[in-house]
């Protein structure tokens, strides 16, 4: 557990670095260009890269020691952030304020690759929970992971808002470069007792060179009744969740200045910490999947209501509840996968789940950003929507974005009710409640 706690703290600082750069980039681009389209494209780019690389990241996690993969992640981010800073310094004056500028999108692309390089840690960490934490304490350990994520968001939101206000994007990149080196050095000297990947592959009867092996991973997932349905359910949730990534910053910055928006996220992110503490003390109950469904019901009700008026108070309540319940959903999914999936396959299964789940969000982000800009915002500013419901819902650009949130919440609520009453939910619950951790099983090919 001591090694787990060290890795957890190291991941916290790494998350602060990457979240700061990501948040700062979104804030800075919106303030430079005043374009919802541009911020939506950033969210879409992040999610495309996450979905496209997650399965490969999972393969790296399974075929190498998890600590080495995390160290490599820090080195790659270090190099890409340095290149980004060079691009920013070399760009012609005014180029970064033009939505159509090649300089702007080249800069965004390199920065996002640096952020994405850190995502391999999100796949490696839950596999280390399996390796380092006893089975009956994993739900609580997953709660600590959620708490660390919350601390990262809280710290990041303040830092990124202030850095953008005081020093622009250059300040955020210098901050990131200054922290990555101590993160690398700390983890380098943390002793992590994890199984040897080659020995596990041999024990599981996996022959041939280590490779991604999508077919074998799909076979492992298919053996567990209802596991595909869980991944597809999370995929649909992420499809709707892309709305939040595409529009949340633009919506919030329409109501308050960037410094206030940073402190706002610091405040609501305390919910992550609170829920992580509660989960680490109480766990997720006998059936984490039931917890997952209850959490989703509440989240989508909140999503349908928290933008119903242009109110910072409503926005704060809604975001706080969303943050409070999010770690429960993530911990429930991770705890289930850690129990029903063999350890030597967990990196690829977590990567597969992340890849499939995140693949839905880019579609939403790429669709919603122009849809909000060119349809919903005009609709609620001087269109028929403003005439129909504007007297009580409100009029203006932010009300167009708010309407998108409301529609997404209603659709999510319907989907959760259907999933909870499905046979797949009952099958996977039964598989989890059998109570035995799966033996190591594999297929031919790595």
N, C-alpha and C positions, 0 to 999 in steps of 0.2 A: 504493500500500500504506500510505502514511502516513495518508491520509484514512481508509482502512479500519480501521487500528489506533485512530485517534481515535474513530471511530463505535463500535468494539468496546468501548473503555473506557467511553464514554458509556452504552452499553447495559448494561454491567456495573452501574453505579451505579443506573440506572433499574430494573434487575432487583432489586437489593438493596432499593430502596424498596418495590416492589410485592410481592416475596416476603415481606418483613418484615411488611407489613400483612396479607397472606393467612395466613401461618403464625400470626401473633399472634392473628388473629381466631379461627382454629380452636382454638388452645390455650385462649384466654380463654373462649370459649363452652363448651368442655367442662368447664373448671374451675368456671365459674359455674353450669352446669346439671347437670353429671355425666350428660349424655345423649348416647349414641352416635347416637341418632336425629337430634339437632340437628347434630352434626358431619357426619353423612352427608348431611343436607340442604344444608349449606354446600358440600360437595364437588359435590353434584348441581347446585346453583344455579350454581356456577362453570362447570361443564361445559356446562350448558344455554346460558348466555350466550355461552360460547366458541363452541359449535357454531352458535348462531343468528346471531352477528355476524361470524363469520370470513369468509364469502364477501363480505359488504359491506366488511369491512376490506380484503380482497384487491382489490376494485374501487377503493377509495380509493388503495391503493398503486400500482395500474397507471395511474390517471388523474391522479395528482399526483406531484410530485417527492417521492422517498422521505424526504428530510430534512425537508420541510415537514410530512409526515404524522407523523413522529416528534415534531416540536416540538408539534404540535397534541395529540398523545397526552399529553405531559407537562402541558399546560395543563388538559386535561379532568380528569386525575387530581388535579391540585392543587385544582380547584374541588370535586370530589366528596369528597375527604378533609376539606376544610374544613367541608362540610355535615355529614359524619359526626361530626366532633368536636362540632359544635353539637348534634346529636341526642343524643349521649352525655351532654353536659353538662345537657341539658334533661330527660332521662328521669327519671320519678319514682323514688324510692328503691326498690330491689328489683325494678323492672320488667325489668331485663336478666338476672335470674336465673330468670325464668319462661319455660319453653319455649313457652307459648301466648301470650306477650306481643306485642302489635302493635309496641310500641316496639323490642323485640329484633329482630324480623324486618325492620322498616323500616330499622333501623341496619345489619343484615347486608346488606340489598339495596343500600343506597347505597355501603357499603364495597366490596362485590364489583363494582359498576359501575366504581368507581375503579380497582380492580385490573385488570378486563377492558379498560379503556381502554389499558392498557399492552401488551395483546396484539398491537396493530397493529404494534408493533416486531418481534415474532416473525415476522411475515409480511414486513415490509420488509427486515429484515436479510439473509435469504438471497438476495433479489433484488439487494441491493447487493453481495453476494459475486460474483454473476454480472457486475455492472457494473464492479467495481473490481479483481477478481482474475483473472489469466490462467487459462484453462481447465485447464491441467495442474497448477495449484496449488490448485484449489478444494476438493478433498477435505481438504487440509491446513488451508485456511482454515476449513472447516466444523469441523475438529477444534478450532481455536482458539475458535470459537463455543461448542462444547461445554465447553471449559475455562472460559470466562467464565461459563457457566451454573453450572458446579461451584463456582467462586469465589463466585458469588452465593448459592448454596445454603449453602455453608460459613459465610459471613459472616452470612447471614440467620438461620440456625438458632440461632446464639449470641445475636445481637442480639434476636430475637423472644422467645426464652425468658427472657432477662434482663429485657427491657422489661416483659413480662407479669408476671414475678415482682415487679419493683420498682415499676412505675408503672401496671400494668394496660393496657387498650386505649388509654387517653388518651395514655400515653407513646409507644406505637407510632405513633399518628397524628401527634403533634407531631414525632417523628423524621422521618416521611415528608414532612411539609410543609417541614421545614427543609432537606431534601436536593433536593427537586424543582426549586427555583429555580436552584441552581448547575448542575444537569443541563441545564436549558433553556438557560441562558446559554452554557455550554460548547459545546453542539451548534450554537447560533446562529452561532458564529464559526468552525466547522469548514468549510473549503471542500471540498465534495463534487462532483466532476465526474461527473454522471450524465446519461444521455440525456434529451432533452426528450420527455415523454410524448406531446404532440400530434404532434411530428415522427415518432415511432415509429408512431403510429396511421396517419398519412398514408402513410408508407412501406409499411406492411403492407396498405394498401388498405382500411382500416376506415372506413366512412362513417357519418354520423349522429352524434347526440350521444353523449358518453361515458356508458356505463351499465353495470350489473352484467353483463348478457349471459351468463346461465347456459348457454343453448343453445350459444353459440359456444365457451365454455370446455369443455363436455362434448365438443364436436366435436374440439377440439384434443387432449383426453385420449384420445378414441377412436381417433385416427389412430395412436397409438403402441401396438403390440401388447403386451398384458400390463400396461399402466399402470393401468387400472381395477382389475385384480386386485391390484396392489401396494397401492392405496388401500384396497381391501376387506380385504386381509390386515391392514393397520395398524388398520383399523376393528375387526376382531375382537379384535386384541391390546388395543386400548383398551377394548373391552367388558369384558374380563377385568381390565384395568388399573384400571377404576373401583372394583374391590374394594379396591385399595391406597389410593386416595384417600379412600374412605369409612371405612376401618377402621384404617389404619396409625397415625394419631395416638392414637386411642382405645386401640389395642393397646399401643403404646409407653408411654403415660401410665399404663397399668395395671401396668406393670413398674417405672417409675421416676418421680421427681418432675419437674416441668416444666423446672427449671433443668438437670437432668441430661439430659433429653430434648433440649434445645437444644444442649448440648455434644456429645451423641451424634451428632446430625445434622451438626454441624461436623466431627466425626471422619470419618464415613463419606462426607461430601461431598468429602473430599480425593480420592476415587476419580474423581470427575468431572474434577478438575484433572489427575490422572495420565493418564487416558485421553485427554484433550484434548491433552496434551503429546505423547503417543505418536503419536496420529493426525497431529498437525501435523508430526511428523518422518518418519513412515513412510507416511502415506496409508492408503488402504483396500484396496490391492491392485488387480489388474487388473479384477476384477469386484466392485463394491461390493455387489451383490445377494447374492452368495454369502456375503460377510461378514455381511450382514444376517441371513441364515438361520442361520448358525452361532451368532451372538450370541443369537438368539431361542431356540434349543435350550437353550443354557446357562442363559439367564435363567429359563425356565419350570421347568427342573430345580431351580434354586435356590429358586424360588417355592414349589415343592411340599415343600421340605425345611426351609426356614429357621425355620419356626414349629412344627416337629414336637415340640419341647419348650419349656417356658417358660424360656427361657435368653436373657439379655442378650447373651452371647457369640455364640450362634447367630444372633440377630437382627442383631448387628453385622456378622457375616460375610456374611449374606444381603444386607443392605442395601448393604454395600460392593461386593459383586460386581454387584448390580443397578445401582448408580451407575456402576461401572467400565465396564459394557458398554452402558449406555443411550446415551452419546454416539456409539458406533459405529453403532447402529441409526439414530439421527437423522441423522448425517452421511451414511450410505449412502443414505437416502431423499432427502435434499436434493441430494446430488451427482448422483444419477440424474435428478431433476427438472430441475436446472439445465442438464443436457446435452441432454435430449430435448424440452424445452418452450421455445418461442420466448420471448425476453426480455419482449416487450410483453404477454405473457399470463401471466408467471410469478406476479405478485401474485395474480391470480384463481385460478390453478391451486393455488398454495400455500394460498390461502384456502379453495378448494373442498376440498382434501385435509384441511385442519384442521377444516373444518365437518363433513364426512362422518365423519372419524375420531373426532372428539370427540363426535359425536352419540350414539355407542354408550355412552360412559362415564356420562352422566347416568342412562340407564336402569339401569345396574348400580348406581350410587350410590343412586338412589332405591329400588331394589329391595332391595339388600343391607343398607342401614342398618336398616330395620324387620325384615328377615328375620333379620339377626344378633341384633337386640335381642329379638325375640319368638319365634324358632325355634331358632337355633344355640346361643345362650347358655343358654337353659333345657335344650336337648338335652344339652349337655356339663356342665351343673351338677348336675342331679338327674334327667335324663331317661334314655331307653334308650341314647343315645350314650355317656353316662358309664358306664353299666353294661357296655356292650359293649367299649369301648376305653379307658376311663378309667384302668385300672390302669397302662397304659404311656404313653398319650397325655396324661394329666392331666385334671383336672376343674376346673371353675370358669368364670367369664365370659370370661377371656382365652383359654381353650382353645376356647370356641365360636367366637371370632373367628379363632383359629389354624386351625381346621378349614376355614373359608371360604378362607383363603389356600392351603391344601393342595389343595383341590378345584380352585381356579382354576389352579394350576400344572400339574396333570395335564391339564386341558382345553387349556391353551395349548401344552403339549408335543405333544399329538395334532394340533392344528391346524397347527403348524409343520412337522411331518413330512409332512402332506398337501400343504401349499403348496410345499414344496421339490421334491416329486416331480410337480408339475403342469406342464402344457404352458405355462401362462402365465408361470411362472418362466423357462422356456427362451426364450420369445418376447421377453420384456423384456430378458433378458440379451443376446440377439442384437442387439436394437435399440441397447442401450448400447454394445456392443463394436464396432459399425460404425465408431465413432471420429470421426464428424463432428458438429459442433454444428449443430442445425437452423437453417435460414434463417428469417427472420421471415415467418410466414404468418399470415393472419388471416381473419376472416369479416366479412360485412357487419354493421354495428351495432357499437358500441364494445366 
